[in-house]
Amino acid sequence: MEFKVNSKDLEKLLTKIIPAVPTRTPMPILENFLFEIKDGLLTIYATDLEISLKSSLNIVSDENIKAVVPAKLIYDIVRSLTDTTILFSFNESGKLLLKTETGKYTLSYLPSEEYPDIPSFPGEGTKAADINEFSIKGSELRNAFDKTSFAMSKEEMRPAMMGTLFEFTDDGLRFVTTDGHRLANLLNKNIKTDFNEQYVVPERAITVLSKILDEKDVKVYLNKTHVSFILSDFELITRLIGQKYPDYNSVIPLENELELKIKTKDIHDAIKRMMLFSVSNTRKVKFSLSENTLEISAEDVDKGASGDEVLNCEFKGNDLEIGFNSAYVNDILNHLSGENEVIFKLHSATKAVIVIPVEQKENMELMMLLMPVRLNS
């Protein structure tokens, strides 16, 4: 069977789904794309068994076919071509011929039977009650990932924390990440659903989605084991993390009555300079607070070097000294860099600190949490 396709249209499609092709795998079949042609629609699939990507393109074809083709080779061929028409010809001996005006390229293809099944949503035979769904603007979803994904854990001992919690509440959709040292929490009040559930989406899916989301609406389907994100002609399906997310509310302090209000750029610039001196394992930086003054200091004992800066701020209350991991403070401020001013809510040198922007975006509530480190350690 044969069909024709524009090289740039095909390159755009393949670029979207190549991230799901594993570079190393004990299952060689996963190093391929699955091409499916059905009723004039070319759909190409890729999967590493954790995430699956698929995208479609209208073509002219009188026949239907499924074939498994080498992903990297065909992607590299198509990407190297100028804007041209490619004729695909599948013969019965397992050879795929690509022809352009100036060249021809022969590849081997395999039958589709060995390629893993990819879940579909809503799926044949699936009960509507088994699936929850909602829609969200692509820009809002990307913003949620931008503000929270940095705090996901990298420790495999705590798999639930290696993802982003999607928590559906009466107030809206809450995105939560934590690694035990810092926590990011964003509530989107624009999303109202008739269900209250928790789902944990793995880091790999978040990373891939963050690169391809645009302003267009995203349709999301969720069941007990998988979630599907559909963006016009593109779909990402991923397994959910099956473990229950820890009770993050239990670590959010309620008694942080002390408030430090400061310009984001001022404190962020100072932290970046203090990081030059906080090079030990703890990466310790000290905040010394007194009335309307913040002193930030760090010391590299091994090199006999230290840094110290005094910043103007708004602070009332008893003097307080508290230590932090400078890399974690920097991470939080990086993700608040678009804010003019931030507030640090504190209680004591040993209690978690809440960091929030002074001005919240409309229908959004963003909160970061940071655990202190001991100053005498």
C-alpha positions as CSV (number, residue, x, y, z in Angstrom):
1,M,0.0,0.0,0.0
2,E,1.1,3.6,-0.6
3,F,0.4,7.1,0.7
4,K,1.9,10.6,0.3
5,V,2.7,13.1,3.0
6,N,4.5,16.5,3.2
7,S,7.9,16.1,4.9
8,K,7.5,19.2,7.2
9,D,4.0,18.1,8.3
10,L,5.4,14.6,9.1
11,E,8.5,16.1,10.9
12,K,6.2,18.2,13.1
13,L,4.2,15.1,14.1
14,L,7.3,12.9,14.7
15,T,8.9,15.7,16.8
16,K,5.9,15.6,19.2
17,I,6.0,11.9,19.8
18,I,9.8,11.0,19.6
19,P,10.2,11.8,23.4
20,A,8.3,8.6,24.3
21,V,10.8,6.4,22.4
22,P,13.3,5.1,24.9
23,T,17.1,5.3,24.1
24,R,17.8,2.2,26.1
25,T,15.4,-0.6,26.7
26,P,15.4,-4.4,27.2
27,M,12.5,-4.4,24.8
28,P,13.7,-3.6,21.3
29,I,10.2,-3.3,20.0
30,L,9.8,0.0,21.9
31,E,12.6,1.6,19.8
32,N,10.0,1.8,17.0
33,F,7.0,3.9,16.0
34,L,3.7,2.2,15.3
35,F,2.2,3.5,12.1
36,E,-1.6,3.0,11.8
37,I,-3.5,4.1,8.7
38,K,-7.2,3.8,9.0
39,D,-9.9,5.5,6.9
40,G,-7.5,8.2,5.6
41,L,-6.0,9.0,9.0
42,L,-2.3,8.4,9.7
43,T,-1.8,7.9,13.5
44,I,1.7,7.4,14.8
45,Y,2.3,5.9,18.3
46,A,5.4,5.8,20.6
47,T,5.7,4.4,24.1
48,D,8.2,3.4,26.8
49,L,5.5,1.7,28.8
50,E,5.3,4.6,31.2
51,I,4.2,7.3,28.9
52,S,2.6,6.9,25.4
53,L,2.3,9.6,22.8
54,K,0.3,9.6,19.7
55,S,-0.5,12.1,17.0
56,S,-2.5,12.0,13.7
57,L,-2.4,13.5,10.2
58,N,-5.0,13.3,7.4
59,I,-3.7,11.6,4.3
60,V,-5.0,10.1,1.1
61,S,-5.1,6.3,1.2
62,D,-7.5,3.7,0.0
63,E,-6.1,1.0,2.3
64,N,-5.6,0.4,6.0
65,I,-2.4,-0.9,7.6
66,K,-0.5,-1.2,10.9
67,A,3.3,-1.4,10.8
68,V,6.2,-1.0,13.2
69,V,9.0,1.2,11.8
70,P,12.4,2.2,13.3
71,A,11.8,5.4,15.1
72,K,15.1,7.2,15.2
73,L,16.0,6.3,11.6
74,I,12.8,7.5,10.1
75,Y,12.8,10.6,12.2
76,D,16.4,11.5,11.2
77,I,15.5,10.9,7.5
78,V,12.4,13.1,7.6
79,R,14.1,15.8,9.6
80,S,17.0,16.0,7.1
81,L,14.7,16.6,4.1
82,T,13.8,19.9,2.7
83,D,10.1,20.8,2.2
84,T,9.0,18.0,-0.2
85,T,6.5,15.3,-0.7
86,I,7.4,11.8,0.5
87,L,5.8,8.7,-1.0
88,F,5.6,5.8,1.5
89,S,5.3,2.3,0.0
90,F,4.9,-0.8,2.1
91,N,5.5,-4.1,0.4
92,E,4.6,-7.6,1.6
93,S,8.2,-8.6,2.1
94,G,8.6,-6.3,5.1
95,K,10.3,-3.4,3.3
96,L,9.3,0.2,3.5
97,L,10.3,2.5,0.7
98,L,10.4,6.3,1.1
99,K,10.7,8.2,-2.2
100,T,11.1,11.9,-2.9
101,E,11.8,13.8,-6.1
102,T,15.6,13.3,-5.7
103,G,16.0,10.2,-3.6
104,K,14.8,6.9,-2.2
105,Y,15.4,5.2,1.1
106,T,14.6,1.6,2.1
107,L,13.8,0.5,5.7
108,S,12.6,-2.7,7.2
109,Y,9.3,-2.8,9.0
110,L,7.7,-5.3,11.4
111,P,4.2,-6.5,11.9
112,S,2.3,-4.7,14.6
113,E,1.3,-7.7,16.7
114,E,4.3,-7.4,19.1
115,Y,3.8,-3.7,19.8
116,P,2.3,-3.1,23.2
117,D,-1.3,-2.1,23.5
118,I,-1.8,1.6,24.3
119,P,-4.8,2.6,26.4
120,S,-7.4,4.6,24.8
121,F,-9.9,7.1,26.3
122,P,-12.7,6.8,26.9
123,G,-12.1,3.3,25.4
124,E,-14.4,0.6,24.2
125,G,-16.5,-1.0,26.9
126,T,-15.4,1.6,29.5
127,K,-18.2,2.7,31.8
128,A,-18.6,6.5,32.1
129,A,-18.6,6.2,35.8
130,D,-15.0,4.8,35.7
131,I,-13.6,8.0,34.1
132,N,-13.4,11.5,35.4
133,E,-12.8,14.3,32.9
134,F,-12.2,18.1,32.9
135,S,-10.8,20.8,30.6
136,I,-8.1,23.3,31.3
137,K,-6.4,26.1,29.3
138,G,-3.0,24.9,28.2
139,S,-1.5,28.1,29.5
140,E,-2.9,27.5,33.0
141,L,-1.7,23.9,33.0
142,R,1.8,24.9,31.9
143,N,1.9,27.6,34.6
144,A,1.0,25.1,37.2
145,F,3.8,22.8,36.1
146,D,6.2,25.8,35.9
147,K,5.4,26.8,39.5
148,T,5.4,23.4,41.1
149,S,7.4,20.7,39.2
150,F,10.8,21.8,40.7
151,A,9.8,20.4,44.1
152,M,9.1,16.8,43.0
153,S,11.2,14.3,44.8
154,K,14.0,12.3,43.1
155,E,14.1,9.6,45.8
156,E,12.8,6.3,44.6
157,M,12.1,5.2,48.2
158,R,9.1,7.6,48.2
159,P,7.5,7.0,44.7
160,A,4.4,9.0,45.4
161,M,6.5,12.1,45.9
162,M,8.2,11.6,42.5
163,G,5.1,13.0,40.8
164,T,2.6,15.9,40.9
165,L,-0.5,15.6,42.9
166,F,-3.7,16.6,41.1
167,E,-6.2,17.2,43.9
168,F,-9.8,18.0,43.0
169,T,-11.6,19.9,45.7
170,D,-14.7,22.0,46.2
171,D,-12.3,25.1,45.9
172,G,-10.8,24.0,42.6
173,L,-7.9,21.9,41.3
174,R,-4.8,21.9,43.5
175,F,-1.3,21.0,42.2
176,V,1.1,19.9,44.9
177,T,4.7,18.7,44.9
178,T,7.2,18.1,47.7
179,D,10.5,16.4,48.3
180,G,10.3,16.7,52.1
181,H,12.6,19.8,52.1
182,R,10.3,22.2,50.2
183,L,6.7,22.1,49.0
184,A,4.9,23.9,46.2
185,N,1.1,24.3,46.3
186,L,-1.0,26.0,43.6
187,L,-4.7,26.2,43.7
188,N,-6.5,26.9,40.4
189,K,-10.0,28.1,41.3
190,N,-11.1,28.2,37.6
191,I,-11.4,24.4,37.6
192,K,-14.7,23.2,39.1
193,T,-15.6,19.5,38.9
194,D,-18.3,17.3,40.4
195,F,-15.8,14.9,41.9
196,N,-13.2,15.1,44.7
197,E,-10.3,12.8,44.0
198,Q,-6.5,12.7,44.1
199,Y,-4.3,11.5,41.3
200,V,-0.5,11.5,41.2
201,V,1.0,12.1,37.7
202,P,4.6,11.0,37.3
203,E,7.5,13.4,36.6
204,R,8.3,12.2,33.1
205,A,4.8,13.0,31.8
206,I,5.0,16.5,33.5
207,T,8.3,17.2,31.8
208,V,7.1,16.1,28.3
209,L,3.8,18.1,28.6
210,S,5.6,21.2,29.8
211,K,7.5,21.4,26.5
212,I,4.5,21.1,24.2
213,L,1.6,22.9,26.0
214,D,0.4,26.1,24.3
215,E,-2.6,28.4,24.8
216,K,-5.2,25.8,23.5
217,D,-7.5,24.0,25.8
218,V,-6.5,20.5,27.1
219,K,-9.0,17.8,27.6
220,V,-8.0,15.5,30.5
221,Y,-9.4,12.0,31.2
222,L,-8.6,10.1,34.4
223,N,-9.3,6.6,35.6
224,K,-7.8,4.6,38.4
225,T,-4.6,3.7,36.6
226,H,-4.0,6.2,33.7
227,V,-4.5,9.8,32.7
228,S,-4.8,11.1,29.1
229,F,-4.0,14.7,28.0
230,I,-5.5,15.5,24.6
231,L,-4.3,18.6,22.8
232,S,-6.0,18.9,19.4
233,D,-4.2,16.4,17.2
234,F,-1.9,15.1,20.0
235,E,-2.4,12.9,23.0
236,L,-0.2,11.9,25.9
237,I,-1.2,8.9,28.0
238,T,0.6,8.0,31.2
239,R,0.3,5.5,34.1
240,L,-0.5,7.1,37.4
241,I,1.6,6.6,40.4
242,G,-0.4,4.0,42.4
243,Q,0.7,5.0,45.9
244,K,-1.2,7.4,48.1
245,Y,0.2,10.9,48.3
246,P,1.4,11.9,51.8
247,D,-0.7,14.3,53.9
248,Y,0.9,17.5,52.9
249,N,-1.5,19.6,55.0
250,S,0.0,18.2,58.1
251,V,3.4,20.0,57.5
252,I,1.8,23.4,56.7
253,P,2.2,25.5,59.9
254,L,-0.8,27.5,61.1
255,E,1.0,29.7,63.7
256,N,3.4,31.6,61.5
257,E,2.6,35.1,62.8
258,L,5.9,36.8,61.8
259,E,6.0,38.3,58.3
260,L,9.0,39.4,56.3
261,K,8.0,41.4,53.2
262,I,10.7,42.1,50.7
263,K,11.3,42.8,47.0
264,T,11.8,39.5,45.2
265,K,14.8,40.6,43.1
266,D,16.6,42.1,46.1
267,I,16.6,38.9,48.1
268,H,17.1,36.6,45.1
269,D,20.2,38.5,44.0
270,A,21.6,38.3,47.5
271,I,20.9,34.6,47.8
272,K,22.7,33.9,44.5
273,R,25.8,35.8,45.8
274,M,25.6,33.9,49.2
275,M,25.6,30.6,47.3
276,L,29.2,31.3,46.3
277,F,30.1,30.9,50.0
278,S,27.5,28.2,51.0
279,V,29.3,25.2,49.4
280,S,29.3,22.6,52.2
281,N,27.0,19.7,52.2
282,T,24.3,21.7,54.0
283,R,24.7,24.7,51.7
284,K,23.7,26.8,54.7
285,V,22.7,30.4,54.6
286,K,21.6,32.4,57.6
287,F,18.8,34.9,57.8
288,S,19.1,37.4,60.7
289,L,15.9,39.4,61.1
290,S,15.4,42.6,63.1
291,E,13.1,45.5,62.7
292,N,12.8,46.3,58.9
293,T,16.2,44.7,58.3
294,L,17.3,41.3,56.9
295,E,20.9,40.3,57.1
296,I,21.9,37.3,54.9
297,S,25.2,35.6,55.5
298,A,27.1,32.5,54.5
299,E,30.6,31.1,55.3
300,D,33.0,28.7,53.6
301,V,35.1,27.5,56.5
302,D,37.4,25.4,54.4
303,K,38.4,28.3,52.2
304,G,38.2,31.0,54.9
305,A,35.7,32.9,52.9
306,S,32.4,34.5,53.9
307,G,29.7,36.8,52.5
308,D,27.3,39.1,54.3
309,E,24.6,41.5,53.0
310,V,22.0,43.7,54.7
311,L,18.7,44.3,52.9
312,N,15.8,46.7,53.7
313,C,12.5,44.9,54.2
314,E,9.3,45.1,56.2
315,F,9.5,43.1,59.4
316,K,8.0,43.6,62.8
317,G,8.5,41.3,65.8
318,N,11.3,39.9,68.0
319,D,14.7,39.4,66.4
320,L,15.1,36.0,64.8
321,E,17.9,33.9,63.3
322,I,17.0,31.0,61.0
323,G,19.1,28.9,58.6
324,F,18.2,27.5,55.2
325,N,19.7,25.4,52.4
326,S,20.6,28.2,50.0
327,A,19.9,26.0,46.9
328,Y,16.3,25.5,48.1
329,V,15.8,29.2,48.7
330,N,17.1,29.9,45.3
331,D,14.8,27.3,43.7
332,I,11.7,28.9,45.3
333,L,12.7,32.4,44.4
334,N,13.5,31.3,40.8
335,H,9.8,30.2,40.6
336,L,8.6,33.5,42.1
337,S,10.9,35.6,39.9
338,G,7.9,37.2,38.1
339,E,6.6,38.6,41.4
340,N,7.6,42.1,42.5
341,E,7.4,41.3,46.2
342,V,7.2,38.1,48.4
343,I,6.3,37.4,52.0
344,F,8.1,34.9,54.2
345,K,5.8,33.8,57.1
346,L,7.9,32.6,60.0
347,H,7.4,31.4,63.6
348,S,10.8,30.2,64.9
349,A,14.2,28.8,63.8
350,T,12.9,25.2,63.7
351,K,9.4,25.6,62.1
352,A,8.7,25.5,58.4
353,V,8.5,28.8,56.6
354,I,5.7,29.8,54.1
355,V,6.6,31.9,51.1
356,I,3.9,33.6,49.0
357,P,3.7,36.4,46.4
358,V,2.3,39.6,47.8
359,E,-0.1,39.8,44.8
360,Q,-1.8,36.6,43.8
361,K,-2.9,36.0,40.2
362,E,-6.7,36.1,39.6
363,N,-8.3,32.9,40.7
364,M,-4.9,31.4,41.7
365,E,-3.4,30.8,45.1
366,L,0.3,30.0,45.1
367,M,2.2,28.9,48.3
368,M,5.7,27.6,48.8
369,L,7.0,26.0,51.9
370,L,10.6,25.7,53.0
371,M,12.1,23.7,55.9
372,P,14.9,25.4,57.9
373,V,18.3,23.9,58.7
374,R,20.0,24.0,62.1
375,L,22.4,26.9,62.4
376,N,24.7,25.0,64.8
377,S,25.0,21.8,62.7
